[in-house]
Amino acid sequence: MYTFSKVYRPAMLTLAIVLAGCAGNQPVQYSGIDSSSQLRPNTDDQSDRIPYRYSAPVDWKKYSNIIIEPVAIYQGADNQFDDMSQDDRQALARYMQNKFSETLRPHFREIATPAPDTLRLKLTLTGADTTTPFIGTFTKFDIGGGPYNIVQSIRGKEGLMNGSVNYAVEIYDSATNKLLNAYVAKQYPNAMNVSASIGSLSAAEVGIDKGAEELADMLK
């Protein structure tokens, strides 16, 4: 048994590292979104989660209203849904619509038509990975995945076999239609978030929660 453990442990750790390289799809400069040609590689500390972005100088405090367009589900050939069902894509889009609206509501009055001092927010769901049933939870505690996930948790990085969500954010001045800010992002739960590993879409939903909070903080 001791000999087996000595062999098993490094093998599992190696497997964990290999799996980490396949932990999910990094967002790309999606060719089918309106701001694609204006996005540039992001070089700041968020580059692993927000690899591309565009920003213009903006005084966000001058905007008191927001138009939140219906979340679009990206149909381009470079989408990153893999084999995710259309029903799951629709479910995530609905969740995203509700969560971003709920999170931004304390900061902006949501309206339906363009007006001065009003932002227009366009959200595009571009990809997602579901959580692998049982395995996503198991790897948080087993001898191979546990140590890796603990380190990833401390670093704020992605855990093994967990779900995630990819999306694009485009923010316009509604009166002038000028692009103010845009980025593509990947969000995921903390690597040791056990509850987010239960249910195929739970990790992607936690990612959406984090994305909404991050945007609200940016627009303050």
Sequence and secondary structure as in RCSB ss.txt:
>XXXX:A:sequence
MYTFSKVYRPAMLTLAIVLAGCAGNQPVQYSGIDSSSQLRPNTDDQSDRIPYRYSAPVDWKKYSNIIIEPVAIYQ
GADNQFDDMSQDDRQALARYMQNKFSETLRPHFREIATPAPDTLRLKLTLTGADTTTPFIGTFTKFDIGGGPYNI
VQSIRGKEGLMNGSVNYAVEIYDSATNKLLNAYVAKQYPNAMNVSASIGSLSAAEVGIDKGAEELADMLK
>XXXX:A:secstr
 HHHHHHHHHHHHHHHHHHHHTS       TTSTTGGG EE  STTTTT  EEEE    GGG  EEEE   EE  
STT B TT  HHHHHHHHHHHHHHHHHHHTTTSEE SS  TTEEEEEEEEEEEE   TTHHHHTTTSTTHHHHHH
HHHHHT   TT  EEEEEEEEEETTT  EEEEEEEEE   TT SGGGSSTTHHHHHHHHHHHHHHHHHT 
